[in-house]
Amino acid sequence: MGAIERNGFRFEPEFSVISQNGAIHVFHNGKFLEELKFEFSGKFPENDQIEEMVAQYCNRHGL
């Protein structure tokens, strides 16, 4: 999955299959804001899991 863009924010997921964890890096206008960590099982995280995390972030921050 590539980056997700919403309202000037960019969410860039990355993950490690070996460690079974990942993070979504949050940027606004090119400036790094924070990292949202997560865990998953299987060969890669489900797109729905990443989309849900982005949606929750947007809801919490009124985006």
MMTF fields as JSON, N, C-alpha, C and O atoms, coordinates in Angstrom:
{
  "mmtfVersion": "1.0.0",
  "mmtfProducer": "UNKNOWN",
  "numBonds": 251,
  "numAtoms": 252,
  "numGroups": 63,
  "numChains": 1,
  "numModels": 1,
  "chainsPerModel": [1],
  "groupsPerChain": [63],
  "chainIdList": ["A"],
  "bondAtomList": [4, 2, 8, 6, 12, 10, 16, 14, 20, 18, 24, 22, 28, 26, 32, 30, 36, 34, 40, 38, 44, 42, 48, 46, 52, 50, 56, 54, 60, 58, 64, 62, 68, 66, 72, 70, 76, 74, 80, 78, 84, 82, 88, 86, 92, 90, 96, 94, 100, 98, 104, 102, 108, 106, 112, 110, 116, 114, 120, 118, 124, 122, 128, 126, 132, 130, 136, 134, 140, 138, 144, 142, 148, 146, 152, 150, 156, 154, 160, 158, 164, 162, 168, 166, 172, 170, 176, 174, 180, 178, 184, 182, 188, 186, 192, 190, 196, 194, 200, 198, 204, 202, 208, 206, 212, 210, 216, 214, 220, 218, 224, 222, 228, 226, 232, 230, 236, 234, 240, 238, 244, 242, 248, 246],
  "bondOrderList": [1, 1, 1, 1, 1, 1, 1, 1, 1, 1, 1, 1, 1, 1, 1, 1, 1, 1, 1, 1, 1, 1, 1, 1, 1, 1, 1, 1, 1, 1, 1, 1, 1, 1, 1, 1, 1, 1, 1, 1, 1, 1, 1, 1, 1, 1, 1, 1, 1, 1, 1, 1, 1, 1, 1, 1, 1, 1, 1, 1, 1, 1],
  "groupList": [{"groupName": "MET", "atomNameList": ["N", "CA", "C", "O"], "elementList": ["N", "C", "C", "O"], "formalChargeList": [0, 0, 0, 0], "bondAtomList": [1, 0, 2, 1, 3, 2], "bondOrderList": [1, 1, 2], "singleLetterCode": "M", "chemCompType": "L-PEPTIDE LINKING"}, {"groupName": "GLY", "atomNameList": ["N", "CA", "C", "O"], "elementList": ["N", "C", "C", "O"], "formalChargeList": [0, 0, 0, 0], "bondAtomList": [1, 0, 2, 1, 3, 2], "bondOrderList": [1, 1, 2], "singleLetterCode": "G", "chemCompType": "PEPTIDE LINKING"}, {"groupName": "ALA", "atomNameList": ["N", "CA", "C", "O"], "elementList": ["N", "C", "C", "O"], "formalChargeList": [0, 0, 0, 0], "bondAtomList": [1, 0, 2, 1, 3, 2], "bondOrderList": [1, 1, 2], "singleLetterCode": "A", "chemCompType": "L-PEPTIDE LINKING"}, {"groupName": "ILE", "atomNameList": ["N", "CA", "C", "O"], "elementList": ["N", "C", "C", "O"], "formalChargeList": [0, 0, 0, 0], "bondAtomList": [1, 0, 2, 1, 3, 2], "bondOrderList": [1, 1, 2], "singleLetterCode": "I", "chemCompType": "L-PEPTIDE LINKING"}, {"groupName": "GLU", "atomNameList": ["N", "CA", "C", "O"], "elementList": ["N", "C", "C", "O"], "formalChargeList": [0, 0, 0, 0], "bondAtomList": [1, 0, 2, 1, 3, 2], "bondOrderList": [1, 1, 2], "singleLetterCode": "E", "chemCompType": "L-PEPTIDE LINKING"}, {"groupName": "ARG", "atomNameList": ["N", "CA", "C", "O"], "elementList": ["N", "C", "C", "O"], "formalChargeList": [0, 0, 0, 0], "bondAtomList": [1, 0, 2, 1, 3, 2], "bondOrderList": [1, 1, 2], "singleLetterCode": "R", "chemCompType": "L-PEPTIDE LINKING"}, {"groupName": "ASN", "atomNameList": ["N", "CA", "C", "O"], "elementList": ["N", "C", "C", "O"], "formalChargeList": [0, 0, 0, 0], "bondAtomList": [1, 0, 2, 1, 3, 2], "bondOrderList": [1, 1, 2], "singleLetterCode": "N", "chemCompType": "L-PEPTIDE LINKING"}, {"groupName": "PHE", "atomNameList": ["N", "CA", "C", "O"], "elementList": ["N", "C", "C", "O"], "formalChargeList": [0, 0, 0, 0], "bondAtomList": [1, 0, 2, 1, 3, 2], "bondOrderList": [1, 1, 2], "singleLetterCode": "F", "chemCompType": "L-PEPTIDE LINKING"}, {"groupName": "PRO", "atomNameList": ["N", "CA", "C", "O"], "elementList": ["N", "C", "C", "O"], "formalChargeList": [0, 0, 0, 0], "bondAtomList": [1, 0, 2, 1, 3, 2], "bondOrderList": [1, 1, 2], "singleLetterCode": "P", "chemCompType": "L-PEPTIDE LINKING"}, {"groupName": "SER", "atomNameList": ["N", "CA", "C", "O"], "elementList": ["N", "C", "C", "O"], "formalChargeList": [0, 0, 0, 0], "bondAtomList": [1, 0, 2, 1, 3, 2], "bondOrderList": [1, 1, 2], "singleLetterCode": "S", "chemCompType": "L-PEPTIDE LINKING"}, {"groupName": "VAL", "atomNameList": ["N", "CA", "C", "O"], "elementList": ["N", "C", "C", "O"], "formalChargeList": [0, 0, 0, 0], "bondAtomList": [1, 0, 2, 1, 3, 2], "bondOrderList": [1, 1, 2], "singleLetterCode": "V", "chemCompType": "L-PEPTIDE LINKING"}, {"groupName": "GLN", "atomNameList": ["N", "CA", "C", "O"], "elementList": ["N", "C", "C", "O"], "formalChargeList": [0, 0, 0, 0], "bondAtomList": [1, 0, 2, 1, 3, 2], "bondOrderList": [1, 1, 2], "singleLetterCode": "Q", "chemCompType": "L-PEPTIDE LINKING"}, {"groupName": "HIS", "atomNameList": ["N", "CA", "C", "O"], "elementList": ["N", "C", "C", "O"], "formalChargeList": [0, 0, 0, 0], "bondAtomList": [1, 0, 2, 1, 3, 2], "bondOrderList": [1, 1, 2], "singleLetterCode": "H", "chemCompType": "L-PEPTIDE LINKING"}, {"groupName": "LYS", "atomNameList": ["N", "CA", "C", "O"], "elementList": ["N", "C", "C", "O"], "formalChargeList": [0, 0, 0, 0], "bondAtomList": [1, 0, 2, 1, 3, 2], "bondOrderList": [1, 1, 2], "singleLetterCode": "K", "chemCompType": "L-PEPTIDE LINKING"}, {"groupName": "LEU", "atomNameList": ["N", "CA", "C", "O"], "elementList": ["N", "C", "C", "O"], "formalChargeList": [0, 0, 0, 0], "bondAtomList": [1, 0, 2, 1, 3, 2], "bondOrderList": [1, 1, 2], "singleLetterCode": "L", "chemCompType": "L-PEPTIDE LINKING"}, {"groupName": "ASP", "atomNameList": ["N", "CA", "C", "O"], "elementList": ["N", "C", "C", "O"], "formalChargeList": [0, 0, 0, 0], "bondAtomList": [1, 0, 2, 1, 3, 2], "bondOrderList": [1, 1, 2], "singleLetterCode": "D", "chemCompType": "L-PEPTIDE LINKING"}, {"groupName": "TYR", "atomNameList": ["N", "CA", "C", "O"], "elementList": ["N", "C", "C", "O"], "formalChargeList": [0, 0, 0, 0], "bondAtomList": [1, 0, 2, 1, 3, 2], "bondOrderList": [1, 1, 2], "singleLetterCode": "Y", "chemCompType": "L-PEPTIDE LINKING"}, {"groupName": "CYS", "atomNameList": ["N", "CA", "C", "O"], "elementList": ["N", "C", "C", "O"], "formalChargeList": [0, 0, 0, 0], "bondAtomList": [1, 0, 2, 1, 3, 2], "bondOrderList": [1, 1, 2], "singleLetterCode": "C", "chemCompType": "L-PEPTIDE LINKING"}],
  "groupTypeList": [0, 1, 2, 3, 4, 5, 6, 1, 7, 5, 7, 4, 8, 4, 7, 9, 10, 3, 9, 11, 6, 1, 2, 3, 12, 10, 7, 12, 6, 1, 13, 7, 14, 4, 4, 14, 13, 7, 4, 7, 9, 1, 13, 7, 8, 4, 6, 15, 11, 3, 4, 4, 0, 10, 2, 11, 16, 17, 6, 5, 12, 1, 14],
  "groupIdList": [1, 2, 3, 4, 5, 6, 7, 8, 9, 10, 11, 12, 13, 14, 15, 16, 17, 18, 19, 20, 21, 22, 23, 24, 25, 26, 27, 28, 29, 30, 31, 32, 33, 34, 35, 36, 37, 38, 39, 40, 41, 42, 43, 44, 45, 46, 47, 48, 49, 50, 51, 52, 53, 54, 55, 56, 57, 58, 59, 60, 61, 62, 63],
  "secStructList": [7, 7, 7, 3, 3, 3, 6, 6, 3, 3, 3, 3, 3, 3, 3, 3, 6, 6, 6, 6, 3, 3, 3, 3, 3, 3, 3, 3, 6, 6, 3, 3, 3, 3, 3, 3, 3, 3, 3, 7, 7, 1, 1, 1, 7, 7, 2, 2, 2, 2, 2, 2, 2, 2, 2, 2, 2, 2, 2, 2, 6, 6, 7],
  "xCoordList": [0.843, 0.0, 0.889, 1.9, 0.511, 1.255, 0.738, -0.06, 1.197, 0.804, -0.671, -1.237, -1.27, -2.663, -2.632, -1.939, -3.377, -3.424, -4.832, -5.8, -4.929, -6.221, -6.025, -5.249, -6.72, -6.753, -5.369, -5.163, -4.432, -3.089, -2.184, -1.018, -2.707, -1.919, -1.538, -2.307, -0.357, 0.123, 0.471, 1.186, -0.037, 0.175, 0.966, 0.472, 2.192, 3.079, 3.322, 4.078, 2.682, 2.877, 4.177, 4.616, 4.771, 5.904, 5.789, 5.212, 6.346, 6.206, 7.334, 8.015, 7.512, 8.491, 7.76, 7.087, 7.889, 7.257, 7.932, 7.263, 9.237, 9.98, 9.547, 9.304, 9.452, 9.073, 7.572, 7.118, 6.789, 5.327, 4.822, 3.853, 5.486, 5.018, 5.257, 5.95, 4.668, 4.808, 4.497, 4.251, 4.513, 4.218, 3.648, 3.943, 2.842, 2.342, 2.943, 2.69, 3.736, 4.347, 3.4, 2.955, 3.095, 2.138, 2.904, 3.744, 2.592, 3.2, 2.102, 1.012, 2.395, 1.485, 2.313, 3.257, 1.943, 2.694, 4.181, 5.024, 4.495, 5.877, 6.61, 7.749, 5.988, 6.631, 6.176, 4.979, 7.143, 6.835, 6.171, 6.662, 5.03, 4.312, 4.459, 4.816, 4.178, 4.245, 4.233, 4.03, 4.458, 4.481, 3.406, 3.344, 2.562, 1.512, 1.951, 1.982, 2.288, 2.788, 1.635, 0.575, 1.864, 0.867, 1.543, 2.707, 0.788, 1.231, 0.268, -0.881, 0.739, -0.107, 0.377, 1.447, -0.402, 0.011, -0.128, -0.905, 0.62, 0.586, 1.74, 2.724, 1.599, 2.674, 2.744, 3.794, 1.644, 1.608, 0.361, -0.587, 0.351, -0.847, -1.994, -1.775, -3.187, -4.368, -4.577, -4.403, -4.945, -5.228, -6.3, -6.234, -7.287, -8.368, -7.838, -8.337, -6.829, -6.237, -5.588, -5.767, -4.845, -4.171, -5.187, -5.071, -6.181, -7.223, -7.967, -8.296, -8.232, -8.944, -8.102, -8.627, -6.81, -5.934, -5.89, -5.897, -5.846, -5.848, -7.179, -7.202, -8.282, -9.602, -9.723, -10.258, -9.233, -9.284, -8.446, -8.864, -7.272, -6.412, -7.141, -7.17, -7.726, -8.448, -9.618, -9.846, -10.36, -11.489, -11.019, -11.622, -9.951, -9.426, -8.94, -9.019, -8.428, -7.851, -8.768, -8.354, -10.006, -10.989, -10.641, -10.902, -10.06, -9.679, -10.773, -10.625],
  "yCoordList": [-1.172, 0.0, 1.235, 1.285, 2.21, 3.461, 4.472, 4.149, 5.673, 6.752, 7.11, 6.953, 7.594, 8.048, 9.545, 9.999, 10.315, 11.765, 12.196, 11.808, 13.01, 13.551, 14.955, 15.156, 15.923, 17.306, 17.894, 18.526, 17.693, 18.237, 17.376, 17.713, 16.274, 15.341, 14.153, 13.726, 13.632, 12.455, 11.38, 11.641, 10.175, 9.033, 7.987, 7.429, 7.728, 6.803, 5.556, 5.606, 4.433, 3.2, 2.493, 2.534, 1.851, 0.958, -0.162, 0.022, -1.337, -2.462, -3.465, -3.474, -4.308, -5.382, -6.707, -6.943, -7.569, -8.884, -9.733, -10.492, -9.608, -10.393, -10.035, -10.922, -8.751, -8.297, -8.284, -8.196, -8.372, -8.334, -7.041, -7.054, -5.911, -4.616, -3.575, -3.82, -2.427, -1.369, -0.028, 0.101, 0.979, 2.335, 3.114, 2.831, 4.08, 5.026, 6.37, 6.89, 6.929, 8.236, 9.314, 9.28, 10.264, 11.323, 12.612, 13.061, 13.194, 14.449, 15.464, 15.097, 16.733, 17.802, 18.846, 19.409, 19.097, 20.026, 19.701, 20.597, 18.405, 17.953, 17.864, 17.398, 18.301, 18.27, 17.033, 16.779, 16.266, 15.085, 15.499, 16.387, 14.844, 15.141, 14.041, 14.303, 12.806, 11.709, 10.364, 10.262, 9.325, 7.954, 7.167, 7.183, 6.48, 5.646, 4.188, 3.661, 3.538, 2.165, 1.165, 1.434, 0.001, -1.062, -2.418, -2.51, -3.467, -4.847, -5.542, -5.125, -6.6, -7.368, -8.811, -9.122, -9.683, -11.068, -11.412, -10.789, -12.388, -12.782, -12.177, -11.712, -12.193, -11.72, -10.207, -9.657, -9.533, -8.073, -7.582, -8.345, -6.308, -5.787, -5.648, -5.394, -5.815, -5.655, -4.176, -3.316, -3.891, -2.507, -1.89, -0.706, -2.693, -2.194, -1.733, -0.757, -2.428, -2.051, -0.672, 0.173, -0.448, 0.832, 1.94, 3.029, 1.666, 2.654, 3.04, 4.21, 2.07, 2.338, 3.216, 4.126, 2.948, 3.77, 5.206, 6.142, 5.388, 6.735, 7.426, 8.601, 6.698, 7.268, 7.687, 8.756, 6.859, 7.202, 8.437, 9.306, 8.524, 9.696, 10.939, 11.956, 10.864, 12.009, 12.424, 13.617, 11.456, 11.755, 12.427, 13.404, 11.913, 12.496, 13.923, 14.74, 14.225, 15.536, 16.442, 17.513, 16.009, 16.835, 17.123, 18.216, 16.153, 16.353, 15.886, 15.979],
  "zCoordList": [0.0, 0.0, 0.0, 0.7, -0.775, -0.838, 0.165, 1.045, 0.019, 0.923, 0.733, -0.349, 1.818, 1.819, 2.086, 2.996, 1.3, 1.504, 1.853, 1.2, 2.9, 3.336, 3.882, 4.816, 3.308, 3.813, 4.092, 5.129, 3.187, 3.369, 4.238, 4.441, 4.75, 5.546, 4.676, 3.815, 4.91, 4.174, 5.196, 6.164, 4.977, 5.855, 5.071, 4.091, 5.511, 4.807, 5.658, 6.629, 5.299, 6.071, 5.685, 4.535, 6.677, 6.448, 7.466, 8.537, 7.126, 8.036, 7.838, 6.813, 8.849, 8.82, 8.964, 9.968, 7.966, 8.024, 9.105, 9.806, 9.238, 10.218, 11.636, 12.454, 11.927, 13.277, 13.507, 14.648, 12.42, 12.505, 13.133, 13.892, 12.813, 13.282, 12.193, 11.206, 12.405, 11.412, 12.016, 13.215, 11.147, 11.583, 10.406, 9.244, 10.732, 9.742, 10.114, 11.2, 9.217, 9.46, 8.962, 7.815, 9.824, 9.521, 9.208, 9.989, 8.046, 7.613, 7.309, 6.873, 7.541, 7.148, 6.42, 6.974, 5.162, 4.311, 4.301, 4.344, 4.245, 4.164, 5.485, 5.523, 6.571, 7.889, 8.659, 8.79, 9.167, 9.967, 11.265, 11.963, 11.599, 12.838, 13.882, 15.03, 13.47, 14.432, 13.736, 12.526, 14.546, 14.068, 14.805, 16.035, 14.046, 14.623, 14.477, 13.365, 15.584, 15.539, 15.569, 16.135, 14.946, 14.959, 14.801, 14.412, 15.113, 14.944, 13.999, 13.855, 13.356, 12.448, 12.423, 12.947, 11.819, 11.638, 10.154, 9.43, 9.727, 8.325, 7.551, 8.127, 6.226, 5.352, 5.242, 4.911, 5.515, 5.455, 6.171, 6.355, 6.579, 7.249, 6.25, 5.065, 6.735, 5.892, 5.57, 6.433, 4.34, 3.94, 4.827, 5.158, 5.212, 6.074, 7.424, 7.984, 7.953, 9.242, 9.13, 10.007, 8.063, 7.863, 7.616, 8.178, 6.778, 6.5, 7.772, 7.966, 8.636, 9.888, 10.812, 11.454, 10.879, 11.713, 11.21, 12.01, 9.901, 9.315, 9.615, 9.981, 9.461, 9.734, 11.199, 11.493, 12.114, 13.545, 13.832, 14.598, 13.229, 13.413, 12.927, 13.621, 11.744, 11.176, 12.059, 12.26, 12.588, 13.473, 14.764, 15.208, 15.365, 16.617, 16.429, 17.347, 15.217, 14.971, 14.145, 13.702, 13.943, 13.236, 11.783, 11.279, 11.122, 9.713, 8.777, 7.559]
}
